[in-house]
Amino acid sequence: MSDNQSAFFAADYDEKIGSTIPNYQVIQNEILDVIHTLRPDPKNWIETGCGTGSFALKASAAFPRAKFVISDPSEGMLKIARSKVAEQPQITVLDAQGTQDFALEDESADVITAILCHHYLDPMTRRKTTLNCFRMLRPGGLYITVENIKPATDHGISIGLERWKNFQIRSGKSLEEAEAHVNRFGKEFFPLTIREHRNLLQDAGFKTRELFWASYMQAAFYAVKDL
């Protein structure tokens, strides 16, 4: 059994994520580009589901004036994250917690990022996490979420899973490893369609909510809290 909700142990995450999620580094670069465009000088940044802290380090280098608060539900992930950011005073690591449990001050954040962490949640908890992110954002603040997604048709799901499996095999996984991962779909993680993502953001209170990147079975959305 893993020490987190991903397919592998926290100690193996950085090594294996690139052969599991297509274009993983591209996703991170696209996120930073959107933030440079919409919130070019964020002061306070929350990263939930921070994993091993790699993105927080990358983001803090790109936005050196920002102060980061990060956490993850997995203590195994946070142990690695704490080690990585130990020499980074602008990054504060909270105790292990899910997004739904963040109790930070209302309207305290300029940016909130949630990367590949909410698709493990049941519908009620996912709704609660999105509402909590809306609450913590300042007016004009930016929320970015990246998740595995569900195509709109059963045939589309079959095609998407086959492409995702083939990507993993090309990236060095065995057929058995790749099949084991895609078989988690709908059983261990629970993707939404693009439309369902937009509706979730709308229900939380975001009027501006857009898809800005998609490939394979992953998509990225930004939402802005109105002034």
Disulfide bonds with the S-S distance in Angstrom:
none
